[in-house]
Amino acid sequence: MDKIKILILYEDIGTGHKRTAMALKKAFEKRDNVEVFVENPLGEKFPSLSYLTTRIYLKTLKLTPELWGYLYEMERDKIERRINKLIGISVYTFIKDYVLNLKPDAVICTHPFSCSILSHVKRDLNIPIYAILTDYDVHAYWIHHQIDGYFVGSSEMKNQMNLMGVSDDKIYVTGIPIDEEFYVKKDKFEVRQKLGFVVDKPFILVMGGGLGLGNIKKAVNVIQSHKDLQIAVICGLNKNLKAKIEEIADDNVSVYGHVDNVHEFMEAADVLVTKSGGLTVTEAITKKLPMIIFDPIPGQEERNLEYLLKKRIALRIKDIEKLDKKIIDLLGDSKKLNEMKERMGEIGIYHSADKVCYIVINNIKKDAIRV
C-alpha cells in the first residue's frame, strides 16, 4: 500500500485544538509509511476572518461571557445559518479544493468549524472525515451525518451522541488526545527540584489555559499571602497578564509565559487552580492532579466542570476571595486528596492519540481492501 496521508485541521480559537492536533501528529509519525499534515488553512487563506473570530471570541468572554453561554446552547441549524452569512460560499469552495489538492486518505478535525464545513462538501471529496471532540460535552454543532467517525473523551459523551442520532459504530471512546509526555511518570520531588522549587513546601500551580483567561491576577493575590505555599503561575500566550502578575507577585510566586513543559509542572504540583478547559483538565486527570476550578467559561467549560464534579475529581470555587481557604483545607485533607487521585486513575484514558491513530489507519486499510 502507498504511503498513508493524514490531514489534521485545527482552528486558532483557543490553544487546545492545536495542542490536540500536534499530539496526533506526533502519534501518527511514530508509524511507518504515514505522512501527516497539520494545517489551519482558513487562518492562512483568510487571516482577517481568523483574527476577527478570535477577537470576537475573546471580547465576548471578557465583556459578556453569558452571551457565549447563550450561543453555546443555540441549535446547530441556527448557528450554521449565522456562520454561512459571515463566511460565504467562497470559504466552502476553498476548503473543498484545499483537501482535494492534498489528496489525503483521511481528514481529522479538532474544531467543529472545519468539521461543519467539510460535512457540507463531503459528497465532492469521497474521503473519510473524523472529528475529535476536545471537551467533555457534545455541542450540537459537531453533529453531521456525513462525518464518518467521532473520537470522544468519555462513555457519557457516547450516550449523549446516541440521543442526538449518532450511531454506535461512528463513536469511539478513546479519550481526548494529549501529548504523550503526560503519560510518563516521574518522581514528583525530583521534577520539583529540576524546576527550581523546594520539596518540603506545598506547590500550587495556577493556569488559565493557553490564552491565560480568567481572573488569575485576583487568584494569585489571594493565595500568595500564605508564605508556606510556593506558587507557579503559567500565563500562556497572554503577555499582558504575565506583566500584571509580575507586578504583584511576592517572593513565593514564580511567573511564566508560554512553556513547553506543562507536564513537568503538573507532575511537581500538589493542587492545580485553573479553568475547566478540556485539554487542561485531561492533562491534569492523566497526572492525577487534584483541581480547584474558577471562572469557567459559560458553555463548554461549565459542562466540563459538571463532568468533573460528577466524577468528584475537582472542586469549584465561586467566591475567589475564599480560594486560599479552599486550597489550605484541601491540602490538609489527605483522605480527600487521595480519593480524588484514585478516581482520576479510574476514569483516565491513556495513550488516546495512539488509539485514534490505530482506528483511523485500520479503517483506511479496510477500505483499501474493499476497493
C-alpha positions as CSV (number, residue, x, y, z in Angstrom):
1,M,0.0,0.0,0.0
2,D,1.2,3.5,-0.8
3,K,2.1,5.9,2.0
4,I,-0.9,6.9,4.1
5,K,-1.5,10.6,4.1
6,I,-3.4,12.2,7.0
7,L,-4.6,15.8,7.1
8,I,-5.4,17.2,10.6
9,L,-7.3,20.5,10.6
10,Y,-7.4,22.9,13.6
11,E,-8.6,26.5,14.3
12,D,-6.7,29.1,16.3
13,I,-9.6,29.9,18.6
14,G,-8.0,28.9,21.9
15,T,-5.0,26.7,22.0
16,G,-6.5,23.3,22.9
17,H,-7.5,22.4,19.3
18,K,-3.9,22.9,18.0
19,R,-2.4,21.0,21.0
20,T,-4.6,18.0,20.2
21,A,-3.6,18.2,16.5
22,M,0.1,18.2,17.4
23,A,-0.4,15.3,19.8
24,L,-2.0,13.4,17.0
25,K,0.8,14.3,14.6
26,K,3.4,13.0,17.0
27,A,1.5,9.7,17.4
28,F,1.0,9.2,13.6
29,E,4.6,10.0,12.9
30,K,5.7,7.1,15.1
31,R,4.2,4.8,12.5
32,D,5.9,3.7,9.3
33,N,4.6,4.7,5.9
34,V,2.4,7.6,7.3
35,E,2.7,11.2,6.3
36,V,0.9,13.8,8.4
37,F,-0.1,17.4,7.7
38,V,-1.3,19.7,10.5
39,E,-2.9,22.7,8.9
40,N,-5.0,25.8,9.6
41,P,-6.0,26.7,6.1
42,L,-8.7,29.1,7.0
43,G,-6.3,31.1,9.2
44,E,-3.7,31.1,6.4
45,K,-6.1,32.0,3.5
46,F,-8.4,34.3,5.4
47,P,-6.3,35.8,8.2
48,S,-8.6,38.7,8.7
49,L,-11.5,36.3,9.2
50,S,-9.5,34.2,11.6
51,Y,-8.4,37.4,13.5
52,L,-11.9,38.7,13.7
53,T,-13.4,35.5,15.0
54,T,-10.7,35.2,17.7
55,R,-11.2,38.8,18.7
56,I,-14.9,38.4,18.9
57,Y,-14.5,35.3,21.0
58,L,-12.1,36.9,23.5
59,K,-14.1,40.1,23.7
60,T,-17.3,38.2,24.3
61,L,-15.6,36.2,27.1
62,K,-14.3,39.3,28.7
63,L,-17.4,41.6,28.4
64,T,-20.4,39.3,28.3
65,P,-19.5,35.7,29.0
66,E,-23.2,34.9,29.4
67,L,-23.6,35.6,25.7
68,W,-21.1,32.9,24.8
69,G,-23.1,30.6,27.0
70,Y,-26.3,31.5,25.1
71,L,-24.5,30.9,21.8
72,Y,-23.3,27.5,23.1
73,E,-26.8,26.4,23.8
74,M,-28.1,27.6,20.3
75,E,-29.4,24.9,18.0
76,R,-27.0,23.8,15.2
77,D,-29.1,25.0,12.3
78,K,-29.3,28.5,13.8
79,I,-25.5,28.6,14.3
80,E,-24.8,27.4,10.7
81,R,-27.2,30.0,9.2
82,R,-25.3,32.7,11.0
83,I,-21.9,31.3,10.1
84,N,-22.9,30.9,6.5
85,K,-23.8,34.6,6.3
86,L,-20.4,35.5,7.9
87,I,-18.1,33.4,5.7
88,G,-19.9,33.0,2.4
89,I,-19.7,30.2,-0.2
90,S,-16.1,31.0,-1.1
91,V,-14.8,29.5,2.2
92,Y,-16.6,26.2,1.5
93,T,-15.1,26.1,-2.1
94,F,-11.6,26.9,-0.8
95,I,-11.7,24.1,1.8
96,K,-13.0,21.6,-0.7
97,D,-10.3,22.5,-3.2
98,Y,-7.6,22.5,-0.5
99,V,-8.4,19.0,0.6
100,L,-8.8,17.7,-3.0
101,N,-5.4,19.1,-3.9
102,L,-3.7,17.5,-0.9
103,K,-5.4,14.2,-1.6
104,P,-5.3,12.8,2.0
105,D,-6.6,9.3,2.9
106,A,-8.4,10.8,5.8
107,V,-9.1,14.2,7.4
108,I,-9.3,14.7,11.2
109,C,-10.9,17.9,12.6
110,T,-10.1,19.1,16.1
111,H,-12.6,22.0,15.9
112,P,-16.3,22.0,14.9
113,F,-15.9,24.8,12.4
114,S,-13.8,22.8,9.9
115,C,-15.9,19.7,10.7
116,S,-19.1,21.6,9.7
117,I,-17.6,23.0,6.5
118,L,-16.3,19.5,5.4
119,S,-19.6,17.9,6.1
120,H,-21.2,20.3,3.6
121,V,-18.7,19.4,0.8
122,K,-18.2,15.7,1.7
123,R,-20.0,14.4,-1.3
124,D,-17.4,16.0,-3.5
125,L,-14.5,14.6,-1.5
126,N,-15.0,10.9,-1.1
127,I,-12.6,10.9,1.8
128,P,-13.4,9.8,5.4
129,I,-13.8,12.7,7.8
130,Y,-13.2,12.3,11.5
131,A,-13.9,14.7,14.4
132,I,-12.0,14.9,17.7
133,L,-14.2,16.4,20.5
134,T,-11.9,18.3,22.9
135,D,-14.4,18.8,25.7
136,Y,-16.5,16.5,28.0
137,D,-19.8,17.7,26.4
138,V,-21.2,17.3,22.9
139,H,-22.2,20.5,21.2
140,A,-24.8,20.1,18.5
141,Y,-22.6,22.0,16.0
142,W,-20.3,18.8,15.9
143,I,-23.1,16.6,14.7
144,H,-23.4,15.9,11.0
145,H,-24.5,12.6,9.4
146,Q,-21.7,13.0,6.8
147,I,-19.0,12.6,9.4
148,D,-17.5,9.1,9.4
149,G,-16.3,8.9,13.0
150,Y,-16.2,10.8,16.3
151,F,-13.5,10.4,19.0
152,V,-14.8,11.3,22.4
153,G,-13.4,11.6,26.0
154,S,-16.0,9.5,27.9
155,S,-18.7,6.9,27.7
156,E,-21.2,9.6,28.9
157,M,-20.4,11.5,25.7
158,K,-21.2,8.4,23.6
159,N,-24.6,8.1,25.3
160,Q,-25.2,11.8,24.7
161,M,-24.4,11.4,21.0
162,N,-26.6,8.4,20.7
163,L,-29.5,10.6,21.9
164,M,-28.5,13.1,19.2
165,G,-28.9,10.5,16.5
166,V,-25.3,9.3,16.0
167,S,-25.0,5.5,15.7
168,D,-22.6,3.4,17.9
169,D,-20.4,2.4,15.0
170,K,-19.4,6.0,14.5
171,I,-18.4,6.8,18.1
172,Y,-15.0,5.8,19.6
173,V,-14.3,6.4,23.3
174,T,-10.6,6.9,23.0
175,G,-10.2,9.8,25.5
176,I,-9.0,13.3,24.4
177,P,-5.6,13.1,22.7
178,I,-2.9,14.9,24.6
179,D,0.9,14.9,24.3
180,E,2.5,11.6,25.2
181,E,4.8,13.3,27.7
182,F,1.8,13.5,30.1
183,Y,1.8,9.7,30.3
184,V,5.4,9.5,31.5
185,K,5.5,9.1,35.3
186,K,8.4,10.8,37.0
187,D,9.4,11.4,40.7
188,K,7.4,14.4,41.9
189,F,10.2,15.8,44.1
190,E,13.0,15.3,41.5
191,V,10.9,17.3,39.0
192,R,10.1,19.9,41.6
193,Q,13.8,20.4,42.2
194,K,14.5,20.5,38.5
195,L,12.0,23.4,38.1
196,G,13.7,25.3,41.0
197,F,11.2,24.6,43.8
198,V,11.8,23.1,47.2
199,V,10.5,19.7,48.0
200,D,9.1,20.4,51.5
201,K,6.6,23.1,50.8
202,P,3.2,22.6,49.1
203,F,3.3,23.5,45.4
204,I,0.3,25.2,43.8
205,L,0.1,25.5,40.0
206,V,-2.2,28.3,38.7
207,M,-3.2,28.3,35.0
208,G,-5.8,29.9,32.7
209,G,-5.3,27.8,29.7
210,G,-3.1,28.7,26.7
211,L,-4.7,32.2,26.5
212,G,-4.3,32.9,30.2
213,L,-8.0,33.6,30.7
214,G,-9.9,34.1,33.9
215,N,-9.2,36.3,37.0
216,I,-5.8,34.9,37.5
217,K,-4.4,38.1,39.0
218,K,-7.0,38.1,41.7
219,A,-6.5,34.4,42.4
220,V,-2.7,34.9,42.8
221,N,-3.2,37.9,45.0
222,V,-5.5,35.9,47.3
223,I,-3.3,32.8,47.8
224,Q,0.2,34.4,47.8
225,S,-0.3,35.7,51.3
226,H,0.3,32.1,52.6
227,K,4.1,32.1,52.7
228,D,4.1,28.3,53.4
229,L,2.9,27.8,49.8
230,Q,5.1,28.0,46.7
231,I,3.1,29.1,43.6
232,A,3.8,28.8,39.9
233,V,1.6,30.8,37.5
234,I,1.6,29.9,33.9
235,C,0.1,32.8,31.8
236,G,0.3,31.1,28.4
237,L,0.4,33.5,25.4
238,N,-1.1,36.3,27.5
239,K,1.9,38.7,27.8
240,N,-0.3,41.4,29.3
241,L,-1.4,39.1,32.1
242,K,2.2,37.9,32.7
243,A,3.3,41.6,33.2
244,K,0.4,42.2,35.6
245,I,1.2,39.1,37.7
246,E,4.9,40.0,37.9
247,E,3.9,43.5,39.3
248,I,2.1,42.0,42.3
249,A,4.0,38.7,42.8
250,D,5.6,38.1,46.1
251,D,8.8,36.0,46.6
252,N,6.9,32.8,46.8
253,V,5.4,33.3,43.3
254,S,7.1,32.3,40.1
255,V,5.6,33.6,36.9
256,Y,5.9,32.1,33.4
257,G,4.5,32.8,29.9
258,H,4.2,30.0,27.4
259,V,6.0,26.9,28.5
260,D,6.6,23.6,26.7
261,N,6.9,21.5,29.9
262,V,3.4,21.8,31.5
263,H,3.6,18.1,32.1
264,E,6.5,18.7,34.5
265,F,4.7,21.5,36.3
266,M,1.7,19.2,36.7
267,E,4.0,16.4,37.9
268,A,5.5,18.6,40.6
269,A,2.3,20.3,41.8
270,D,0.0,19.3,44.7
271,V,-3.0,21.2,43.5
272,L,-4.0,22.8,40.2
273,V,-6.0,26.1,40.2
274,T,-7.4,26.5,36.8
275,K,-10.4,27.0,34.4
276,S,-12.0,23.9,33.1
277,G,-10.7,23.8,29.5
278,G,-10.9,20.3,28.0
279,L,-7.2,19.8,27.3
280,T,-6.0,21.2,30.6
281,V,-8.3,19.0,32.7
282,T,-7.5,16.0,30.6
283,E,-3.8,16.6,31.3
284,A,-4.5,17.0,35.0
285,I,-6.5,13.8,35.1
286,T,-3.7,11.9,33.5
287,K,-1.3,13.3,36.0
288,K,-3.8,12.6,38.9
289,L,-3.5,16.2,39.9
290,P,-6.4,17.5,42.1
291,M,-8.1,20.6,40.7
292,I,-9.8,23.7,42.0
293,I,-11.8,25.3,39.2
294,F,-12.5,29.0,39.0
295,D,-14.1,31.2,36.3
296,P,-15.3,28.5,33.9
297,I,-16.4,29.9,30.5
298,P,-20.2,29.6,30.2
299,G,-20.9,26.8,27.7
300,Q,-18.3,24.1,27.2
301,E,-16.2,24.9,30.3
302,E,-19.3,24.9,32.5
303,R,-20.2,21.5,31.1
304,N,-16.7,20.2,31.6
305,L,-16.9,21.3,35.2
306,E,-20.2,19.5,35.6
307,Y,-18.4,16.3,34.5
308,L,-15.5,16.9,36.9
309,L,-17.9,17.5,39.8
310,K,-20.0,14.5,39.0
311,K,-16.8,12.3,39.0
312,R,-15.7,14.0,42.2
313,I,-12.2,14.8,40.9
314,A,-12.4,18.6,41.3
315,L,-13.7,21.4,43.5
316,R,-15.3,24.6,42.4
317,I,-14.6,28.0,43.9
318,K,-17.3,30.6,43.3
319,D,-16.0,33.3,45.7
320,I,-12.4,33.8,44.7
321,E,-11.8,35.7,48.0
322,K,-12.0,32.3,49.7
323,L,-9.6,30.5,47.3
324,D,-6.8,30.4,49.8
325,K,-9.0,28.7,52.4
326,K,-10.2,26.2,49.8
327,I,-6.6,25.3,49.0
328,I,-5.5,25.0,52.6
329,D,-8.5,22.9,53.5
330,L,-7.8,20.5,50.6
331,L,-4.1,20.2,51.3
332,G,-5.0,19.4,54.9
333,D,-7.3,16.6,54.0
334,S,-5.1,13.8,52.7
335,K,-8.0,11.4,52.5
336,K,-9.9,13.6,50.1
337,L,-6.8,14.3,48.1
338,N,-6.0,10.6,47.7
339,E,-9.6,9.7,46.8
340,M,-9.6,12.4,44.1
341,K,-6.4,10.9,42.7
342,E,-7.8,7.4,42.8
343,R,-10.9,8.4,40.9
344,M,-8.8,10.1,38.3
345,G,-6.9,6.9,37.9
346,E,-10.2,5.0,37.4
347,I,-11.6,7.4,34.7
348,G,-8.4,8.4,32.9
349,I,-8.0,7.1,29.4
350,Y,-4.4,6.8,28.4
351,H,-2.5,7.0,25.1
352,S,-5.6,8.4,23.4
353,A,-3.7,9.7,20.4
354,D,-2.3,6.3,19.7
355,K,-5.8,4.8,19.9
356,V,-7.1,7.4,17.4
357,C,-4.2,6.6,15.0
358,Y,-4.8,2.9,15.2
359,I,-8.5,3.2,14.4
360,V,-8.0,5.7,11.5
361,I,-5.2,3.7,9.9
362,N,-7.1,0.4,10.4
363,N,-10.2,1.9,8.7
364,I,-8.2,3.2,5.8
365,K,-6.6,-0.2,5.3
366,K,-10.0,-1.9,5.4
367,D,-11.4,0.5,2.8
368,A,-8.4,-0.2,0.6
369,I,-9.0,-3.9,0.8
370,R,-12.7,-3.4,-0.2
371,V,-11.7,-1.4,-3.2
